[in-house]
Every structure is written in C-alpha cells, then in structure tokens.
Amino acid sequence: LKKKQKNKMTPSSPSRLKELEEVVCVDNVIRDTAHKCPHPPLELAIRFGLEDFERNNCEPPLHDPVEYRFQLLRTWRQKLGSKATYGQFFCCLKRCLPTNQTFLEDTEELIITQHSIPTIEPSVENETSSSESMAMPMLNRANALLEISIENQKKFTHWTDENQKVCKQKILHLKREVKSLSKLVEQLKKEKEILKLEREDMEGHLKEYEGEIEFLKATNKCLNNELMSSIQIKAKEPPEYCPIKSKEEKQQSDSGNSFDFEDDMTLSDGIQFILDTS
C-alpha cells in the first residue's frame, strides 16, 4: 500500500526542482515574456538552442506567435532540468531578451512581491544603526519565507521523496538563517549600547576639555591686561636724568686711564697709584 501511495504522489512536472511558491510565478513570467517579446518564435528557438523537432512540437495549431513563444520558453526551461536554478533561468532570459527586463524578476523577488514580504532598503544613519536596520528586515524576511515553506510543505502532498527532501533542506537552511540573524541582531544591540556609553564618555571628556580651554583663555586675557597696564605705566614715567658732561670731562672719560701726576710724585708713587686705582 505504501508503494502504491508513493506512486500516486508523483508530480505532474518532474523536471521542476524547486516546486515551492515560485511555480506559478515562473509560468506567469514566461507568459508575460512571450506576450511582450518582439522577437519572432524562430529567432527565440535559435537563441535558446532548441532542436527542430522541439520547435515543431511547440508550434500551436492556430500558429499564435504568443502561444508559440510561450511553449518554446517552457520547453527550454524543462529541457534545462537540474542544470540551472530558477535564478539562473531568469538571468538567462534577461540576457536573451533585453527589451523585457521589466517583466523578468528574480524568483525570490517574485515570492516576496506575491506574499507582501518587506524588502530591504539601505539606511543613511551611522554604521551600527545601519547594520541593525539591515539585519531586522533580513530577519523578518527569513521568518516569512520560512513560514511560507512550511505551509507549502504541508500543502503539496503530491511531491516525491526527492522534492520533499529538497523542501526539508530549504526549511533547515531557513531555520539556521533565522537563528544566525537573531544572534546578529542581539550582537548589534549590544554593540549599540557599548557605542552609546563610549559616546557619553567622549562627550564628558569633551566638556572637560572645553572647560580647560575656557580657563586658558581667561588666563591669557588676564596676562594680556597686565602686560598692557605695565606698558602704559612705563610710558607715563619721566625719563631718567642724565647730566650733560662738559667737553673736558668727556675727553677724560674717553681717554680711559689718563692721570694728572703731581710734580713731586715719583715714578714709583705713580705706579703704586695706578695699581691702587685699577
């Protein structure tokens, strides 16, 4: 009975690897691309490297170019199989169809848009608050994706064991991501508190430096006032009295050691006089 139930659980499109919430989004994007794309179906088939029999199988009976392009893109996606993820698939579409970039979004962005999951926007605050403002939306987004994955795991009971395993691995990955982001948020909160204390400490030191600067300014002002007052007092004092010497006195002072010897002074007396006065 278990084997029969497992056989009944085979999916309708086994080539899809990640048949989660993006399955419907993929077909919608492919259909929008086929509708808005200006290239003819044959050119698309050549660009995507489809064989002649694949092109013939995709050609609709009414030769509708939109339906033809849609079937070509769908066949190409199924042909990729496990060789490319959905993100690589959309990137390849963007390269092949540059005129339709507005209609081609990454798979995760489609999931976020469909389920109204908040996107992450950069912040213009300081480094710590910016990191915290980036980490919180990432945590909320991971939680939302985790809830969607768990709901889809319960909803899609027709998956094979392989797809169930892929879904469980994704859920485990999202749980680890939620756990790591929660730790990151807590760490950023602690760092924010530390930076807040350091900022308060620096502001206290800054106030101390400002007080010292004001004290030095006041001291400098007092010294300048004292210097100016001393200069003014010195300017008001009369000049020192310097008596005018006569011409003879000036000549005598200029001559240095000129002595008037008396007539009765002997040579020895003169030498002794010079020694005594020198």
Secondary structure, 3 states (H helix, E strand, C coil): CHHHHHHHCCCCCCCCCCCCCCHHHHHHHHHHHHHHCCCCHHHHHHHCCCCHHHHHHHCCCCCCHHHHHHHHHHHHHHHHHHHCCHHHHHHHHHHHCHHHHHHCCCHHHHHHHHCCCCCCCCCCCCHHHHHHHHHHHHHHHHHHHHHHHHHHHHHCCCCCHHHHHHHHHHHHHHHHHHHHHHHHHHHHHHHHHHHHHHHHHHHHHHHHHHHHHHHHHHHHHHHHHHHHHHHHHHHHCCCCCCCCCCHHHHHHHHHCCCCCCCCCCCHHHHHHHHHHHC
